[in-house]
Amino acid sequence: MGDMGDYESHGDDLAAIGGYLAMFQVRSPFTWVDRGLAAGPFGPPPAHISIFWGPPDEPDFSRNLTAQERKCIEKAVNKEIER
């Protein structure tokens, strides 16, 4: 996951992705876009945050997140915000 070529690996831990987004003040509602999401407070316009599979030097852009994966990330962000 990353923005502007600065990518962090979180494996397949969707809760870690949610925590990472919350740390950078990303808040719902999310605008999911192709291969990631558009999120603030990096804008306007909002930044595109890429979420992809595989190591940063060999990303797999072959699929978007499923609805269930998106829901897990959103839940993790909201849980982190409530702390």
DRENKEMAR-409158 format. One record per atom (N, C-alpha, C, O): residue number from 1; residue in one letter; atom name; x, y, z. Coordinates in steps of 0.001 Angstrom, whole numbers, plus 500000, padded with zeros to 6 digits. Each point is the difference from the previous one (the first is absolute). Layout:
<seq: NUM; type: a; atom: CA; east: X; north: Y; up: Z>
...
// end
This chain:
<seq: 1; type: m; atom: N; east: 500853; north: 498843; up: 500000>
<seq: 1; type: m; atom: CA; east: 499147; north: 501157; up: 500000>
<seq: 1; type: m; atom: C; east: 500895; north: 501214; up: 500000>
<seq: 1; type: m; atom: O; east: 501039; north: 500017; up: 500660>
<seq: 2; type: g; atom: N; east: 498550; north: 501023; up: 498582>
<seq: 2; type: g; atom: CA; east: 500807; north: 501203; up: 500028>
<seq: 2; type: g; atom: C; east: 499465; north: 501107; up: 499130>
<seq: 2; type: g; atom: O; east: 498972; north: 499871; up: 499334>
<seq: 3; type: d; atom: N; east: 501772; north: 501233; up: 500696>
<seq: 3; type: d; atom: CA; east: 499643; north: 501205; up: 499281>
<seq: 3; type: d; atom: C; east: 501280; north: 500620; up: 499455>
<seq: 3; type: d; atom: O; east: 500974; north: 500159; up: 500737>
<seq: 4; type: m; atom: N; east: 499032; north: 500188; up: 497992>
<seq: 4; type: m; atom: CA; east: 501146; north: 500664; up: 499382>
<seq: 4; type: m; atom: C; east: 501282; north: 499165; up: 500035>
<seq: 4; type: m; atom: O; east: 501092; north: 500548; up: 500149>
<seq: 5; type: g; atom: N; east: 498781; north: 498147; up: 499715>
<seq: 5; type: g; atom: CA; east: 501170; north: 499136; up: 499929>
<seq: 5; type: g; atom: C; east: 500597; north: 499623; up: 501338>
<seq: 5; type: g; atom: O; east: 500994; north: 499275; up: 500037>
<seq: 6; type: d; atom: N; east: 498444; north: 501183; up: 501053>
<seq: 6; type: d; atom: CA; east: 500478; north: 499645; up: 501334>
<seq: 6; type: d; atom: C; east: 499088; north: 498905; up: 500530>
<seq: 6; type: d; atom: O; east: 498926; north: 500285; up: 500531>
<seq: 7; type: y; atom: N; east: 501495; north: 498469; up: 499328>
<seq: 7; type: y; atom: CA; east: 499121; north: 498867; up: 500289>
<seq: 7; type: y; atom: C; east: 500416; north: 499258; up: 501255>
<seq: 7; type: y; atom: O; east: 501188; north: 499838; up: 500278>
<seq: 8; type: e; atom: N; east: 497816; north: 499712; up: 500478>
<seq: 8; type: e; atom: CA; east: 500175; north: 499221; up: 501215>
<seq: 8; type: e; atom: C; east: 499377; north: 498629; up: 499783>
<seq: 8; type: e; atom: O; east: 498908; north: 499888; up: 499443>
<seq: 9; type: s; atom: N; east: 501779; north: 499086; up: 500993>
<seq: 9; type: s; atom: CA; east: 499454; north: 498650; up: 499908>
<seq: 9; type: s; atom: C; east: 499290; north: 499649; up: 501296>
<seq: 9; type: s; atom: O; east: 500542; north: 500190; up: 501089>
<seq: 10; type: h; atom: N; east: 498232; north: 499292; up: 498785>
<seq: 10; type: h; atom: CA; east: 499232; north: 499553; up: 501159>
<seq: 10; type: h; atom: C; east: 499559; north: 498558; up: 499828>
<seq: 10; type: h; atom: O; east: 499127; north: 499525; up: 500726>
<seq: 11; type: g; atom: N; east: 501468; north: 499781; up: 498324>
<seq: 11; type: g; atom: CA; east: 499598; north: 498621; up: 499757>
<seq: 11; type: g; atom: C; east: 498527; north: 499951; up: 499663>
<seq: 11; type: g; atom: O; east: 499506; north: 500840; up: 499247>
<seq: 12; type: d; atom: N; east: 499791; north: 498197; up: 501294>
<seq: 12; type: d; atom: CA; east: 498559; north: 499914; up: 499754>
<seq: 12; type: d; atom: C; east: 499210; north: 500414; up: 501236>
<seq: 12; type: d; atom: O; east: 498848; north: 499601; up: 500165>
<seq: 13; type: d; atom: N; east: 501769; north: 501199; up: 500705>
<seq: 13; type: d; atom: CA; east: 499380; north: 500452; up: 501243>
<seq: 13; type: d; atom: C; east: 499159; north: 501252; up: 499738>
<seq: 13; type: d; atom: O; east: 500514; north: 501118; up: 500031>
<seq: 14; type: l; atom: N; east: 498196; north: 498687; up: 499711>
<seq: 14; type: l; atom: CA; east: 499119; north: 501124; up: 499680>
<seq: 14; type: l; atom: C; east: 499832; north: 500934; up: 501187>
<seq: 14; type: l; atom: O; east: 499805; north: 501201; up: 499809>
<seq: 15; type: a; atom: N; east: 500267; north: 498279; up: 501414>
<seq: 15; type: a; atom: CA; east: 499922; north: 500859; up: 501188>
<seq: 15; type: a; atom: C; east: 501216; north: 500929; up: 500071>
<seq: 15; type: a; atom: O; east: 499878; north: 501157; up: 500404>
<seq: 16; type: a; atom: N; east: 501292; north: 498335; up: 499202>
<seq: 16; type: a; atom: CA; east: 501206; north: 500839; up: 499990>
<seq: 16; type: a; atom: C; east: 499864; north: 501117; up: 498970>
<seq: 16; type: a; atom: O; east: 500442; north: 501124; up: 500238>
<seq: 17; type: i; atom: N; east: 498956; north: 498571; up: 498630>
<seq: 17; type: i; atom: CA; east: 499767; north: 501030; up: 498987>
<seq: 17; type: i; atom: C; east: 499075; north: 501070; up: 500567>
<seq: 17; type: i; atom: O; east: 500248; north: 501193; up: 499826>
<seq: 18; type: g; atom: N; east: 498684; north: 498385; up: 500852>
<seq: 18; type: g; atom: CA; east: 499083; north: 500953; up: 500621>
<seq: 18; type: g; atom: C; east: 500697; north: 500865; up: 501038>
<seq: 18; type: g; atom: O; east: 499771; north: 501208; up: 500061>
<seq: 19; type: g; atom: N; east: 501077; north: 498180; up: 500752>
<seq: 19; type: g; atom: CA; east: 500749; north: 500753; up: 501000>
<seq: 19; type: g; atom: C; east: 500939; north: 501012; up: 499373>
<seq: 19; type: g; atom: O; east: 500143; north: 501117; up: 500497>
<seq: 20; type: y; atom: N; east: 500491; north: 498495; up: 498417>
<seq: 20; type: y; atom: CA; east: 500921; north: 500885; up: 499279>
<seq: 20; type: y; atom: C; east: 499243; north: 501200; up: 499427>
<seq: 20; type: y; atom: O; east: 500468; north: 501135; up: 500089>
<seq: 21; type: l; atom: N; east: 498366; north: 498608; up: 499326>
<seq: 21; type: l; atom: CA; east: 499189; north: 501092; up: 499456>
<seq: 21; type: l; atom: C; east: 499552; north: 500945; up: 501116>
<seq: 21; type: l; atom: O; east: 500040; north: 501218; up: 499827>
<seq: 22; type: a; atom: N; east: 499535; north: 498237; up: 501309>
<seq: 22; type: a; atom: CA; east: 499559; north: 500837; up: 501120>
<seq: 22; type: a; atom: C; east: 501138; north: 500861; up: 500529>
<seq: 22; type: a; atom: O; east: 499784; north: 501149; up: 500386>
<seq: 23; type: m; atom: N; east: 501428; north: 498300; up: 499634>
<seq: 23; type: m; atom: CA; east: 501161; north: 500742; up: 500480>
<seq: 23; type: m; atom: C; east: 500230; north: 501269; up: 499178>
<seq: 23; type: m; atom: O; east: 500490; north: 501007; up: 500513>
<seq: 24; type: f; atom: N; east: 499150; north: 498929; up: 498208>
<seq: 24; type: f; atom: CA; east: 500174; north: 501149; up: 499118>
<seq: 24; type: f; atom: C; east: 498713; north: 500812; up: 499835>
<seq: 24; type: f; atom: O; east: 499836; north: 500742; up: 499032>
<seq: 25; type: q; atom: N; east: 499256; north: 499100; up: 501936>
<seq: 25; type: q; atom: CA; east: 498773; north: 500795; up: 500061>
<seq: 25; type: q; atom: C; east: 499032; north: 499746; up: 498852>
<seq: 25; type: q; atom: O; east: 499173; north: 500858; up: 499692>
<seq: 26; type: v; atom: N; east: 500915; north: 497985; up: 499674>
<seq: 26; type: v; atom: CA; east: 499030; north: 499638; up: 498966>
<seq: 26; type: v; atom: C; east: 498701; north: 499636; up: 500702>
<seq: 26; type: v; atom: O; east: 499993; north: 499190; up: 500928>
<seq: 27; type: r; atom: N; east: 498921; north: 501403; up: 498632>
<seq: 27; type: r; atom: CA; east: 498703; north: 499797; up: 500639>
<seq: 27; type: r; atom: C; east: 498959; north: 499558; up: 498984>
<seq: 27; type: r; atom: O; east: 500102; north: 500309; up: 498813>
<seq: 28; type: s; atom: N; east: 498894; north: 498961; up: 501669>
<seq: 28; type: s; atom: CA; east: 498906; north: 499602; up: 499135>
<seq: 28; type: s; atom: C; east: 499053; north: 501172; up: 499873>
<seq: 28; type: s; atom: O; east: 500026; north: 500873; up: 500868>
<seq: 29; type: p; atom: N; east: 499142; north: 499207; up: 498116>
<seq: 29; type: p; atom: CA; east: 499804; north: 498922; up: 499036>
<seq: 29; type: p; atom: C; east: 501129; north: 499961; up: 498972>
<seq: 29; type: p; atom: O; east: 500498; north: 501033; up: 499553>
<seq: 30; type: f; atom: N; east: 499878; north: 497775; up: 500097>
<seq: 30; type: f; atom: CA; east: 501049; north: 499813; up: 498998>
<seq: 30; type: f; atom: C; east: 499423; north: 500094; up: 498597>
<seq: 30; type: f; atom: O; east: 498838; north: 499669; up: 499765>
<seq: 31; type: t; atom: N; east: 501974; north: 500778; up: 499332>
<seq: 31; type: t; atom: CA; east: 499654; north: 499971; up: 498590>
<seq: 31; type: t; atom: C; east: 500913; north: 498962; up: 499362>
<seq: 31; type: t; atom: O; east: 501146; north: 500293; up: 499660>
<seq: 32; type: w; atom: N; east: 498342; north: 498503; up: 500181>
<seq: 32; type: w; atom: CA; east: 500802; north: 498922; up: 499420>
<seq: 32; type: w; atom: C; east: 500111; north: 500228; up: 498500>
<seq: 32; type: w; atom: O; east: 499010; north: 500281; up: 499324>
<seq: 33; type: v; atom: N; east: 502198; north: 499594; up: 500174>
<seq: 33; type: v; atom: CA; east: 500286; north: 500182; up: 498582>
<seq: 33; type: v; atom: C; east: 500799; north: 498794; up: 499514>
<seq: 33; type: v; atom: O; east: 500338; north: 499109; up: 500779>
<seq: 34; type: d; atom: N; east: 499954; north: 500875; up: 497939>
<seq: 34; type: d; atom: CA; east: 500743; north: 498892; up: 499417>
<seq: 34; type: d; atom: C; east: 501339; north: 499809; up: 500709>
<seq: 34; type: d; atom: O; east: 500828; north: 500911; up: 500023>
<seq: 35; type: r; atom: N; east: 499380; north: 497923; up: 500548>
<seq: 35; type: r; atom: CA; east: 501228; north: 499580; up: 500670>
<seq: 35; type: r; atom: C; east: 500338; north: 500802; up: 501254>
<seq: 35; type: r; atom: O; east: 501172; north: 500128; up: 500355>
<seq: 36; type: g; atom: N; east: 497809; north: 500416; up: 500321>
<seq: 36; type: g; atom: CA; east: 500285; north: 500722; up: 501234>
<seq: 36; type: g; atom: C; east: 498848; north: 500871; up: 500422>
<seq: 36; type: g; atom: O; east: 498837; north: 499669; up: 499772>
<seq: 37; type: l; atom: N; east: 501497; north: 501471; up: 500857>
<seq: 37; type: l; atom: CA; east: 498959; north: 500917; up: 500430>
<seq: 37; type: l; atom: C; east: 500488; north: 501427; up: 499894>
<seq: 37; type: l; atom: O; east: 501202; north: 500263; up: 500028>
<seq: 38; type: a; atom: N; east: 497863; north: 500648; up: 499851>
<seq: 38; type: a; atom: CA; east: 500296; north: 501425; up: 500022>
<seq: 38; type: a; atom: C; east: 499668; north: 500476; up: 501401>
<seq: 38; type: a; atom: O; east: 498882; north: 499799; up: 500474>
<seq: 39; type: a; atom: N; east: 502075; north: 500830; up: 500193>
<seq: 39; type: a; atom: CA; east: 499788; north: 500340; up: 501395>
<seq: 39; type: a; atom: C; east: 500690; north: 501305; up: 500369>
<seq: 39; type: a; atom: O; east: 500989; north: 500388; up: 499378>
<seq: 40; type: g; atom: N; east: 498491; north: 500276; up: 501623>
<seq: 40; type: g; atom: CA; east: 500605; north: 501200; up: 500562>
<seq: 40; type: g; atom: C; east: 500716; north: 499629; up: 501277>
<seq: 40; type: g; atom: O; east: 499956; north: 498838; up: 500405>
<seq: 41; type: p; atom: N; east: 500697; north: 502095; up: 500237>
<seq: 41; type: p; atom: CA; east: 499939; north: 501439; up: 499781>
<seq: 41; type: p; atom: C; east: 501075; north: 500515; up: 499058>
<seq: 41; type: p; atom: O; east: 500486; north: 501118; up: 500173>
<seq: 42; type: f; atom: N; east: 499887; north: 498106; up: 498855>
<seq: 42; type: f; atom: CA; east: 501109; north: 500339; up: 499126>
<seq: 42; type: f; atom: C; east: 499626; north: 500937; up: 498867>
<seq: 42; type: f; atom: O; east: 500824; north: 500245; up: 499119>
<seq: 43; type: g; atom: N; east: 497980; north: 500280; up: 500872>
<seq: 43; type: g; atom: CA; east: 499557; north: 500804; up: 498875>
<seq: 43; type: g; atom: C; east: 499468; north: 501322; up: 500462>
<seq: 43; type: g; atom: O; east: 500355; north: 500434; up: 501096>
<seq: 44; type: p; atom: N; east: 498811; north: 500238; up: 498137>
<seq: 44; type: p; atom: CA; east: 499395; north: 499447; up: 498801>
<seq: 44; type: p; atom: C; east: 500933; north: 500074; up: 498805>
<seq: 44; type: p; atom: O; east: 500915; north: 500824; up: 500007>
<seq: 45; type: p; atom: N; east: 498906; north: 498380; up: 498998>
<seq: 45; type: p; atom: CA; east: 499111; north: 498836; up: 500010>
<seq: 45; type: p; atom: C; east: 500599; north: 498912; up: 500875>
<seq: 45; type: p; atom: O; east: 501195; north: 500027; up: 500293>
<seq: 46; type: p; atom: N; east: 497990; north: 499019; up: 500126>
<seq: 46; type: p; atom: CA; east: 500532; north: 498927; up: 500841>
<seq: 46; type: p; atom: C; east: 501089; north: 499211; up: 499290>
<seq: 46; type: p; atom: O; east: 500000; north: 499875; up: 498776>
<seq: 47; type: a; atom: N; east: 500914; north: 499605; up: 502003>
<seq: 47; type: a; atom: CA; east: 501076; north: 499169; up: 499464>
<seq: 47; type: a; atom: C; east: 499457; north: 498625; up: 499629>
<seq: 47; type: a; atom: O; east: 499035; north: 499519; up: 500593>
<seq: 48; type: h; atom: N; east: 501591; north: 499867; up: 498431>
<seq: 48; type: h; atom: CA; east: 499690; north: 498611; up: 499666>
<seq: 48; type: h; atom: C; east: 500979; north: 499136; up: 500777>
<seq: 48; type: h; atom: O; east: 501214; north: 500114; up: 499829>
<seq: 49; type: i; atom: N; east: 498262; north: 499038; up: 501011>
<seq: 49; type: i; atom: CA; east: 500824; north: 499076; up: 500765>
<seq: 49; type: i; atom: C; east: 499852; north: 498635; up: 499356>
<seq: 49; type: i; atom: O; east: 498904; north: 499441; up: 499957>
<seq: 50; type: s; atom: N; east: 502194; north: 500028; up: 499547>
<seq: 50; type: s; atom: CA; east: 499983; north: 498705; up: 499332>
<seq: 50; type: s; atom: C; east: 500040; north: 498874; up: 501023>
<seq: 50; type: s; atom: O; east: 500745; north: 500052; up: 500978>
<seq: 51; type: i; atom: N; east: 498444; north: 498937; up: 498777>
<seq: 51; type: i; atom: CA; east: 500036; north: 498793; up: 500817>
<seq: 51; type: i; atom: C; east: 500099; north: 498836; up: 499016>
<seq: 51; type: i; atom: O; east: 499091; north: 499768; up: 499204>
<seq: 52; type: f; atom: N; east: 502024; north: 499505; up: 500863>
<seq: 52; type: f; atom: CA; east: 500227; north: 498917; up: 499046>
<seq: 52; type: f; atom: C; east: 500643; north: 498824; up: 500703>
<seq: 52; type: f; atom: O; east: 500445; north: 500108; up: 501142>
<seq: 53; type: w; atom: N; east: 499598; north: 498769; up: 498165>
<seq: 53; type: w; atom: CA; east: 500546; north: 498756; up: 500535>
<seq: 53; type: w; atom: C; east: 501422; north: 499807; up: 499510>
<seq: 53; type: w; atom: O; east: 500360; north: 500468; up: 498919>
<seq: 54; type: g; atom: N; east: 500448; north: 498845; up: 501871>
<seq: 54; type: g; atom: CA; east: 501356; north: 499676; up: 499610>
<seq: 54; type: g; atom: C; east: 501010; north: 500968; up: 500580>
<seq: 54; type: g; atom: O; east: 499626; north: 501020; up: 500580>
<seq: 55; type: p; atom: N; east: 501664; north: 498666; up: 499267>
<seq: 55; type: p; atom: CA; east: 501045; north: 500870; up: 500537>
<seq: 55; type: p; atom: C; east: 500065; north: 501316; up: 499227>
<seq: 55; type: p; atom: O; east: 499642; north: 500042; up: 498823>
<seq: 56; type: p; atom: N; east: 500819; north: 501053; up: 501838>
<seq: 56; type: p; atom: CA; east: 500044; north: 501298; up: 499347>
<seq: 56; type: p; atom: C; east: 500777; north: 500032; up: 498678>
<seq: 56; type: p; atom: O; east: 499679; north: 500784; up: 499107>
<seq: 57; type: d; atom: N; east: 501346; north: 498361; up: 500773>
<seq: 57; type: d; atom: CA; east: 500775; north: 499997; up: 498761>
<seq: 57; type: d; atom: C; east: 499363; north: 499151; up: 498902>
<seq: 57; type: d; atom: O; east: 500442; north: 500043; up: 498852>
<seq: 58; type: e; atom: N; east: 498519; north: 499181; up: 501492>
<seq: 58; type: e; atom: CA; east: 499278; north: 499188; up: 499020>
<seq: 58; type: e; atom: C; east: 498506; north: 500005; up: 500305>
<seq: 58; type: e; atom: O; east: 499427; north: 498952; up: 500296>
<seq: 59; type: p; atom: N; east: 499935; north: 502223; up: 499635>
<seq: 59; type: p; atom: CA; east: 498578; north: 500065; up: 500366>
<seq: 59; type: p; atom: C; east: 499111; north: 499238; up: 499034>
<seq: 59; type: p; atom: O; east: 500304; north: 499870; up: 498814>
<seq: 60; type: d; atom: N; east: 498591; north: 499631; up: 501721>
<seq: 60; type: d; atom: CA; east: 498996; north: 499313; up: 499195>
<seq: 60; type: d; atom: C; east: 498774; north: 500898; up: 499921>
<seq: 60; type: d; atom: O; east: 499205; north: 500063; up: 500938>
<seq: 61; type: f; atom: N; east: 500646; north: 500627; up: 497947>
<seq: 61; type: f; atom: CA; east: 498880; north: 500906; up: 499802>
<seq: 61; type: f; atom: C; east: 498828; north: 499306; up: 499313>
<seq: 61; type: f; atom: O; east: 499163; north: 500654; up: 499378>
<seq: 62; type: s; atom: N; east: 500780; north: 498015; up: 500736>
<seq: 62; type: s; atom: CA; east: 499031; north: 499244; up: 499217>
<seq: 62; type: s; atom: C; east: 498574; north: 500039; up: 500543>
<seq: 62; type: s; atom: O; east: 499065; north: 499616; up: 499296>
<seq: 63; type: r; atom: N; east: 500751; north: 500841; up: 501941>
<seq: 63; type: r; atom: CA; east: 498638; north: 500011; up: 500505>
<seq: 63; type: r; atom: C; east: 499804; north: 501110; up: 501026>
<seq: 63; type: r; atom: O; east: 500943; north: 500450; up: 500650>
<seq: 64; type: n; atom: N; east: 497812; north: 499973; up: 499473>
<seq: 64; type: n; atom: CA; east: 499612; north: 500948; up: 501027>
<seq: 64; type: n; atom: C; east: 499675; north: 499240; up: 501280>
<seq: 64; type: n; atom: O; east: 499873; north: 498776; up: 499996>
<seq: 65; type: l; atom: N; east: 499995; north: 501960; up: 501087>
<seq: 65; type: l; atom: CA; east: 499541; north: 499388; up: 501238>
<seq: 65; type: l; atom: C; east: 498556; north: 499557; up: 499838>
<seq: 65; type: l; atom: O; east: 499219; north: 500632; up: 499288>
<seq: 66; type: t; atom: N; east: 500439; north: 498287; up: 501372>
<seq: 66; type: t; atom: CA; east: 498604; north: 499551; up: 499994>
<seq: 66; type: t; atom: C; east: 499192; north: 500889; up: 500945>
<seq: 66; type: t; atom: O; east: 500565; north: 500749; up: 500796>
<seq: 67; type: a; atom: N; east: 498127; north: 499160; up: 499109>
<seq: 67; type: a; atom: CA; east: 499129; north: 500762; up: 500897>
<seq: 67; type: a; atom: C; east: 500283; north: 499626; up: 501454>
<seq: 67; type: a; atom: O; east: 500000; north: 500872; up: 500869>
<seq: 68; type: q; atom: N; east: 500239; north: 497855; up: 499404>
<seq: 68; type: q; atom: CA; east: 500294; north: 499549; up: 501365>
<seq: 68; type: q; atom: C; east: 501331; north: 500570; up: 500493>
<seq: 68; type: q; atom: O; east: 500094; north: 500418; up: 501154>
<seq: 69; type: e; atom: N; east: 500925; north: 499606; up: 498005>
<seq: 69; type: e; atom: CA; east: 501290; north: 500561; up: 500389>
<seq: 69; type: e; atom: C; east: 499870; north: 501500; up: 500291>
<seq: 69; type: e; atom: O; east: 500574; north: 500501; up: 500968>
<seq: 70; type: r; atom: N; east: 498678; north: 500201; up: 498198>
<seq: 70; type: r; atom: CA; east: 499777; north: 501433; up: 500234>
<seq: 70; type: r; atom: C; east: 499296; north: 500226; up: 501332>
<seq: 70; type: r; atom: O; east: 500359; north: 500902; up: 500756>
<seq: 71; type: k; atom: N; east: 498643; north: 498277; up: 499523>
<seq: 71; type: k; atom: CA; east: 499246; north: 500113; up: 501246>
<seq: 71; type: k; atom: C; east: 500926; north: 499774; up: 501201>
<seq: 71; type: k; atom: O; east: 499902; north: 500721; up: 500992>
<seq: 72; type: c; atom: N; east: 500983; north: 498301; up: 498932>
<seq: 72; type: c; atom: CA; east: 500940; north: 499721; up: 501089>
<seq: 72; type: c; atom: C; east: 500937; north: 501182; up: 500245>
<seq: 72; type: c; atom: O; east: 500285; north: 500343; up: 501147>
<seq: 73; type: i; atom: N; east: 500190; north: 500274; up: 497783>
<seq: 73; type: i; atom: CA; east: 500884; north: 501158; up: 500130>
<seq: 73; type: i; atom: C; east: 499251; north: 501168; up: 500627>
<seq: 73; type: i; atom: O; east: 500518; north: 500652; up: 500906>
<seq: 74; type: e; atom: N; east: 498274; north: 499617; up: 498625>
<seq: 74; type: e; atom: CA; east: 499209; north: 501097; up: 500558>
<seq: 74; type: e; atom: C; east: 499723; north: 499764; up: 501484>
<seq: 74; type: e; atom: O; east: 500080; north: 500930; up: 500803>
<seq: 75; type: k; atom: N; east: 499595; north: 497836; up: 499559>
<seq: 75; type: k; atom: CA; east: 499736; north: 499660; up: 501397>
<seq: 75; type: k; atom: C; east: 501254; north: 500231; up: 500846>
<seq: 75; type: k; atom: O; east: 499910; north: 500522; up: 501112>
<seq: 76; type: a; atom: N; east: 501254; north: 499095; up: 498368>
<seq: 76; type: a; atom: CA; east: 501259; north: 500178; up: 500729>
<seq: 76; type: a; atom: C; east: 500328; north: 501481; up: 500186>
<seq: 76; type: a; atom: O; east: 500489; north: 500395; up: 501059>
<seq: 77; type: v; atom: N; east: 499250; north: 500419; up: 497933>
<seq: 77; type: v; atom: CA; east: 500221; north: 501451; up: 500128>
<seq: 77; type: v; atom: C; east: 499104; north: 500559; up: 501090>
<seq: 77; type: v; atom: O; east: 500467; north: 500727; up: 500877>
<seq: 78; type: n; atom: N; east: 498261; north: 498943; up: 499077>
<seq: 78; type: n; atom: CA; east: 499056; north: 500511; up: 500994>
<seq: 78; type: n; atom: C; east: 500348; north: 499538; up: 501415>
<seq: 78; type: n; atom: O; east: 499855; north: 500761; up: 500956>
<seq: 79; type: k; atom: N; east: 500598; north: 498005; up: 499176>
<seq: 79; type: k; atom: CA; east: 500383; north: 499471; up: 501310>
<seq: 79; type: k; atom: C; east: 501195; north: 500769; up: 500540>
<seq: 79; type: k; atom: O; east: 500049; north: 500325; up: 501186>
<seq: 80; type: e; atom: N; east: 500908; north: 499966; up: 497953>
<seq: 80; type: e; atom: CA; east: 501202; north: 500728; up: 500416>
<seq: 80; type: e; atom: C; east: 499646; north: 501434; up: 500406>
<seq: 80; type: e; atom: O; east: 500566; north: 500527; up: 500957>
<seq: 81; type: i; atom: N; east: 498519; north: 500095; up: 498334>
<seq: 81; type: i; atom: CA; east: 499580; north: 501370; up: 500304>
<seq: 81; type: i; atom: C; east: 499336; north: 500048; up: 501380>
<seq: 81; type: i; atom: O; east: 500168; north: 500972; up: 500735>
<seq: 82; type: e; atom: N; east: 499083; north: 497988; up: 499615>
<seq: 82; type: e; atom: CA; east: 499276; north: 499969; up: 501275>
<seq: 82; type: e; atom: C; east: 500910; north: 499869; up: 501202>
<seq: 82; type: e; atom: O; east: 499574; north: 500258; up: 501127>
<seq: 83; type: r; atom: N; east: 501671; north: 499347; up: 498657>
<seq: 83; type: r; atom: CA; east: 500953; north: 499816; up: 501129>
<seq: 83; type: r; atom: C; east: 500327; north: 501304; up: 500663>
<seq: 83; type: r; atom: O; east: 500776; north: 500030; up: 500955>
// end
